[in-house]
């Protein structure tokens, strides 16, 4: 998914056991059936993750209390997590419909890098979600102008990751899969964000211990960032192991067929976030209950229609 060790002349069908090889007439092994089974099992899991993303997008855009800068990090996560989930299946659908399951390997590489583009933005907005809330707590004076201009920062994120995608796609067109530039960059970027968030989390815990500071309204943000980033560790470990053991066919083969385990964990991120928000944030919990037509206290519903500064809006019909 993130990486492949093919030479420019090799076919993408040769390496990935989760892809049904076209025109294959040989018998299937037990591992082939495992790959097929895990692909089918991933369908309801991916559907649930997409629904969780849509739920996050809906409540953040619908209720003014949730329509704030910090939660827009989570909204962007939901958008690009959905792109991550559907990018590869969509590619194979297009491939089957319009290219008879055959495509020059360089263009295959270019499309797969779309998935890496989505992962990069997922990591950016998940990390930003917690770091933003932390700095708002310790440096509230910084956020006067930023509160109105944060979209400039978001635009920078989009542009910089798009630029990285264009660079990776250019490498694909020249060398195919023989150059793992995109994968190495993404791995480095992931660990930089993970270390940054863990450090910020450590600083917050230290501040709370020393100064008895607490911000219950947004205390969940940094916890969610840590949990979600840790969920991605197995995926990056698996694909780095594939690089390490790329010349040992049996080991690499086993890694390919068991890669569904970290992939499932990456798919579940949005479901984990919804569960965490339900438990940790009364405003998100009230919004989720309202979407599912569950009973909500009038006072809690009224709070959803008031922004953080106390400005009221008319209730939706």
C-alpha positions in Angstrom: 0.0 0.0 0.0 2.6 2.6 1.1 5.5 0.9 -0.6 6.6 -1.6 -3.2 9.9 -3.0 -4.1 9.3 -3.6 -7.8 11.7 -2.7 -10.5 10.4 -0.5 -13.4 10.0 -3.6 -15.6 8.0 -5.6 -13.0 4.2 -5.7 -12.8 2.4 -4.4 -9.8 0.4 -7.6 -9.8 3.4 -9.7 -8.9 4.0 -8.3 -5.5 0.7 -7.4 -3.9 -1.3 -10.5 -2.6 -4.3 -8.3 -1.9 -4.7 -7.7 -5.7 -6.3 -10.4 -7.8 -3.9 -11.1 -10.6 -5.5 -10.8 -14.0 -5.5 -13.9 -16.3 -4.2 -16.0 -13.4 -5.0 -19.7 -13.9 -2.8 -21.3 -11.3 -4.3 -22.8 -8.1 -4.7 -20.7 -5.0 -2.6 -21.4 -1.9 -3.8 -21.0 1.7 -2.2 -17.5 1.8 -4.1 -16.6 -1.4 -7.4 -17.5 0.3 -6.3 -15.5 3.4 -5.7 -12.4 1.3 -9.1 -12.8 -0.4 -10.9 -13.3 3.0 -9.2 -10.3 4.6 -10.1 -8.2 1.6 -13.8 -9.1 2.0 -13.7 -8.5 5.7 -12.2 -5.1 5.1 -15.4 -4.0 3.2 -17.6 -3.6 6.3 -14.7 -2.1 8.3 -14.0 0.5 5.6 -17.7 1.3 5.3 -17.9 1.8 9.1 -14.8 4.1 9.0 -16.3 6.1 6.2 -19.6 6.5 8.0 -17.7 7.6 11.1 -15.8 10.2 9.0 -19.1 11.5 7.6 -20.5 11.7 11.1 -17.6 13.9 12.2 -17.9 16.1 9.2 -21.7 16.5 9.7 -21.7 17.4 13.3 -18.7 19.8 13.0 -20.4 21.7 10.1 -23.9 21.6 11.5 -23.4 22.9 15.1 -21.8 26.3 15.8 -20.3 25.2 19.1 -18.2 22.6 17.2 -17.5 24.8 14.2 -14.2 26.1 15.6 -10.5 26.2 14.6 -9.4 23.2 16.6 -12.2 20.9 15.3 -11.5 21.9 11.7 -8.3 19.9 12.1 -10.5 16.9 12.9 -12.8 17.8 9.9 -9.8 17.8 7.6 -8.6 14.5 9.1 -12.0 13.0 8.3 -11.9 14.2 4.7 -8.5 12.8 4.0 -9.0 9.6 5.9 -11.9 8.9 3.6 -9.7 9.7 0.6 -7.1 7.3 2.0 -9.6 4.5 2.3 -11.2 4.9 -1.1 -8.2 5.8 -3.2 -6.9 2.3 -3.9 -10.3 0.6 -4.4 -11.3 3.4 -6.7 -8.1 3.0 -8.7 -8.8 -0.7 -9.3 -12.4 0.0 -10.3 -11.2 2.5 -12.9 -8.5 0.0 -14.0 -11.0 -2.8 -14.5 -13.6 -0.6 -16.3 -11.3 1.4 -18.6 -7.9 -0.3 -18.8 -8.8 -4.1 -18.8 -6.8 -4.5 -15.6 -3.6 -3.4 -17.4 -1.7 -0.2 -16.9 1.9 0.8 -17.5 3.7 0.4 -14.1 4.9 4.1 -14.0 1.3 5.3 -14.0 0.3 2.7 -11.5 3.0 4.2 -9.2 1.7 7.7 -9.8 -1.8 6.7 -8.7 -0.6 4.8 -5.6 1.1 8.0 -4.5 -2.3 9.6 -4.1 -2.7 7.3 -1.1 0.6 8.6 0.4 -0.6 12.2 -0.2 -3.8 11.5 1.8 -1.7 9.8 4.6 0.6 12.8 4.8 -2.4 15.2 5.4 -3.9 12.7 7.9 -0.8 12.8 9.9 -0.6 16.6 9.6 -4.1 17.3 10.9 -4.1 14.6 13.6 -0.9 16.0 15.0 -2.1 19.6 14.6 -5.3 18.8 16.4 -3.5 18.1 19.7 -0.7 20.6 19.3 -3.1 23.4 18.5 -5.1 22.8 21.6 -2.0 22.6 23.7 -0.5 26.0 22.5 -3.9 27.6 22.9 -3.8 26.6 26.5 -0.3 27.9 27.3 -0.1 30.8 24.8 -3.6 32.2 24.4 -2.3 35.6 23.4 -0.9 34.0 20.2 -4.4 33.1 18.9 -6.0 36.5 18.4 -5.1 36.9 14.7 -4.6 33.1 14.2 -8.3 32.5 15.1 -9.3 34.4 12.0 -6.4 33.4 9.7 -5.8 29.7 10.4 -7.1 28.9 6.9 -3.8 30.3 5.6 -2.0 27.6 7.6 -4.3 25.0 6.3 -3.7 26.2 2.7 0.0 25.9 3.3 -0.5 22.3 4.4 -2.5 21.5 1.3 0.1 23.1 -1.0 3.2 21.6 0.6 1.8 18.1 0.5 0.6 18.5 -3.1 4.1 19.7 -4.0 5.4 16.5 -2.3 2.9 14.4 -4.3 4.0 16.1 -7.6 7.7 15.4 -6.7 6.9 11.7 -5.9 4.8 11.4 -9.1 7.7 12.8 -11.1 10.0 10.2 -9.6 7.5 7.5 -10.4 7.4 8.6 -14.1 11.2 8.4 -14.3 12.0 5.3 -12.2 8.7 3.5 -11.4 8.8 1.7 -8.0 12.5 1.3 -7.9 12.8 4.6 -6.0 11.1 4.7 -2.6 11.5 8.4 -2.1 7.8 8.9 -1.2 7.8 6.1 1.3 11.0 7.2 3.1 9.8 10.8 3.3 6.5 9.7 4.7 8.1 7.5 7.3 10.4 10.3 8.4 7.5 12.7 8.5 5.4 10.3 10.6 8.1 9.9 13.3 8.8 13.7 13.4 5.1 14.3 14.1 4.8 11.4 16.6 7.8 12.6 18.6 6.5 16.2 18.5 3.1 15.1 19.8 4.6 12.8 22.5 6.8 15.7 23.7 3.9 18.1 23.8 1.9 15.5 25.7 4.8 15.1 28.2 5.0 18.9 28.7 1.2 19.1 29.3 1.3 16.4 31.9 4.2 18.1 33.6 2.4 21.4 33.6 -0.7 19.9 35.0 1.3 18.3 37.8 3.4 21.4 38.7 0.8 24.1 38.2 -2.5 22.2 38.6 -3.6 23.5 35.2 -6.5 21.8 33.5 -8.6 22.6 30.4 -11.4 20.0 30.4 -13.1 21.4 27.3 -10.2 20.5 25.0 -8.1 18.2 27.1 -9.2 15.3 24.9 -7.6 16.8 21.8 -4.0 15.9 22.6 -5.0 12.4 23.9 -6.7 11.7 20.6 -3.7 12.8 18.7 -1.4 10.5 20.6 -3.8 7.5 20.3 -4.3 7.9 16.6 -0.7 8.4 15.8 0.2 5.3 17.8 -2.4 3.4 15.8 -0.2 4.0 12.7 3.0 2.6 14.1 2.3 -1.0 13.0 1.7 0.0 9.4 5.0 1.9 9.1 6.8 -0.9 10.9 5.4 -3.5 8.5 6.3 -1.7 5.4 9.8 -0.9 6.6 10.2 -4.6 7.4 9.3 -5.2 3.8 12.1 -3.0 2.7 14.5 -4.7 5.1 13.6 -8.2 3.9 12.9 -7.4 0.3 15.6 -9.9 -0.8 14.2 -12.7 1.4 11.2 -13.8 -0.6 9.5 -16.0 2.0 9.6 -13.4 4.8 8.5 -10.6 2.5 5.6 -12.8 1.2 4.4 -13.4 4.8 4.6 -9.7 5.6 2.5 -8.9 2.5 -0.2 -11.4 3.5 -0.3 -10.3 7.2 -0.3 -6.5 6.3 -4.1 -6.5 6.7 -3.6 -6.3 10.5 -2.0 -2.9 10.6 -4.1 -1.7 7.7 -7.3 -2.6 9.7 -6.0 -0.6 12.6 -5.4 2.4 10.3 -8.9 2.1 8.9 -10.3 2.1 12.4 -8.9 5.5 13.3 -12.1 7.4 12.6 -14.2 4.9 14.6 -11.8 5.3 17.6 -12.0 9.1 17.4 -15.9 9.0 17.4 -15.8 6.7 20.5 -13.2 8.9 22.2 -15.2 12.0 21.5 -18.4 10.4 22.7 -16.7 9.6 26.0 -14.6 12.8 26.5 -16.6 15.7 25.1 -20.2 16.5 26.2 -20.7 18.7 23.1 -19.7 16.0 20.6 -21.7 13.4 22.6 -24.8 15.6 22.5 -24.3 16.2 18.7 -23.9 12.5 18.0 -27.0 11.7 20.1 -29.0 14.4 18.1 -27.8 12.9 14.8 -29.0 9.4 15.9 -32.3 10.9 17.2 -31.5 10.0 20.8 -32.8 12.1 23.7 -30.7 15.2 24.4 -31.2 17.7 27.3 -32.5 21.1 26.1 -29.6 22.8 27.8 -27.1 20.6 26.0 -28.8 21.2 22.7 -28.9 25.0 23.3 -25.1 24.9 23.9 -24.6 23.3 20.5 -26.1 26.4 18.9 -23.9 28.9 20.7 -20.3 29.4 19.8 -17.5 29.5 22.3 -17.9 33.3 22.7 -21.6 32.9 23.7 -23.1 34.2 20.5 -26.4 32.6 19.8 -27.8 31.4 16.4 -31.2 30.4 15.5 -32.0 26.7 16.0 -32.2 24.6 12.9 -35.6 23.6 11.9 
